Amino acid sequence: MTEKYSIGYRANTPQKIISVRNLSFSYGNDKSPLILEDINFDVLSGEFVCFLGQSGCGKSTLLRLIAGLEKPSEGEILLDGKPVKGAGLDRGIVFQDYGLFPWMTAGENIRLALEQKFPNLSKSQYKEKTLDALRQVGLDESVYRKLPKALSGGMKQRCAIAQVFAVEPSIMLMDEPFGALDAVTRARLQDMLLELCAVQSPKKTVIFVTHDVDEALLLAGRIIVIGSRKIIYDCTIPDDIKPTRETQFEDINVLRLRNELIRRINSMQSRD
């Protein structure tokens, strides 16, 4: 059974934007082993939620189901009360491998997304929106004409994030986007993501997949631990004690939660 834990109270609860009901999933036919089984949870508008768990636990699969890239074997996923029928521009996706077309420049990659969301803009408007998106993620105008192969891993991931923010989705889905980066670049992009989310109005709903406990604690307001096909833990961290990079290892409540998250993940490893 899913356990819920809270280290504080969050007032003025927003409305549900994502509802997952009795969801199970397997690849192939009815006899294939289940990847996810009887998953139930809601995500509130404006929440930053991390799916946390060991590799192979099903967290990325669950993200793909919410994205509409896979279909549930059983159950349903609702967005604003309507069943997910497939991918849509209301959900932006950032993958670990950047998701940029290698034959297109960074600017062309971002513009391609803009053309799908805003088909009636002028050429100059597309360029200005693209440049603005690059500036938001800390890249200068020279990146606009560069191919992905000419960019570092961190720069490519900034472009991928700029592409998503440019189309203004209400929901951002991020599948271990910083997992392939070095520690310094990863920390910079984590901080950049928090800063971008802080200035958005209305506030975006973010679901972020990671296997890193410290990354989840730094980024998320809520952490859902997935293990052995099921949700095994669900905790909310109120804004007034949410850790920063400077305080992450100082607050006793956060340290207790960190230890509990590690214990939960390790307990599932010992059962496999």
C-alpha angles and dihedrals in degrees: 000000000000113000121210124206131181131185093194147000124272114205130201094035112211124225124278113262100172125037122181114194127191091326122181127168139187134165114242128359132351091276094058116109116263117254091188128018132196097338116182128174144120130226119208124223110271096017121139104214127183122204102212129188147107121294112284096022094119101255095125090045089054090051091051090051091054089047090055093241091119132031123230117250087215135003128021146261119223127199111196087343095307123111117252108248098175143310118331142179089247086076121057118198129205116189131197091245092056097241094232121145104243095213092056127072120245089257092050091050092054093042091053090060091045092053090057094050099035107028097169103057123117123248091255091050091052091051094047092049090048093050091046090052091051091049091051090061094045100260124132128228094265089074089064092079099037125105117233091251088064092056131081120243091259093050092049091052091049088054091050091051091046089053091055096045091048093065091050101227118185090221127046119198115194122186108200089307094174098039096104096047130097118258097259095047090044092054092049093051092046089055091045091052092051091049093049092049092048094059098044118111117222091030114248123238109234130193111188125186118212142147091205114100094198092050090051092050093048096048109029136075088195133027125202114193116208122197135161094358095308142082105258101174137019122185136172124210113203119226094244093066101026107136125242126204088265097048101032094106098035107061110088093211092054092046090052091050091047091054091047092051091050091048092051094049092046092049090059091049091054091055095053 
